[in-house]
């Protein structure tokens, strides 16, 4: 059984969930997608 990172109720994971829920992946350019991924990655540090 694999645990979901979104089961945690920390501020960081809530922020990441909010970012992901508000992304329209069908309208992102590849560069915008990489920038969003970098934003999410930097919030984990």
C-alpha positions in Angstrom: 0.0 0.0 0.0 1.4 3.4 -1.0 0.7 6.4 1.1 -0.4 9.6 -0.5 1.6 12.8 0.2 -1.6 14.6 0.3 -2.9 12.7 3.3 -0.8 15.0 5.4 -2.5 18.1 6.6 0.4 20.4 6.7 0.6 24.0 5.4 3.1 23.0 2.7 0.9 20.2 1.3 -2.2 22.4 1.5 -0.3 25.0 -0.6 0.8 22.3 -3.1 -2.8 21.0 -3.3 -4.1 24.5 -4.0 -1.5 25.1 -6.7 -2.3 21.8 -8.4 -6.1 22.2 -8.2 -5.9 25.6 -9.9 -3.6 24.6 -12.8 -5.3 24.1 -16.1 -2.8 21.7 -17.6 -4.4 21.9 -21.0 -3.5 25.5 -21.3 0.1 25.4 -20.0 3.0 25.8 -22.3 5.9 23.4 -21.6 7.9 26.3 -20.2 5.0 27.3 -17.9 4.7 23.7 -16.7 8.4 23.5 -15.9 8.1 26.8 -13.9 5.1 25.5 -12.0 7.0 22.3 -11.2 10.0 24.4 -10.0 7.6 26.4 -7.8 6.2 23.3 -6.2 9.6 21.7 -5.8 11.0 24.9 -4.1 8.1 24.9 -1.6 9.2 21.4 -0.4 12.6 22.8 0.6 
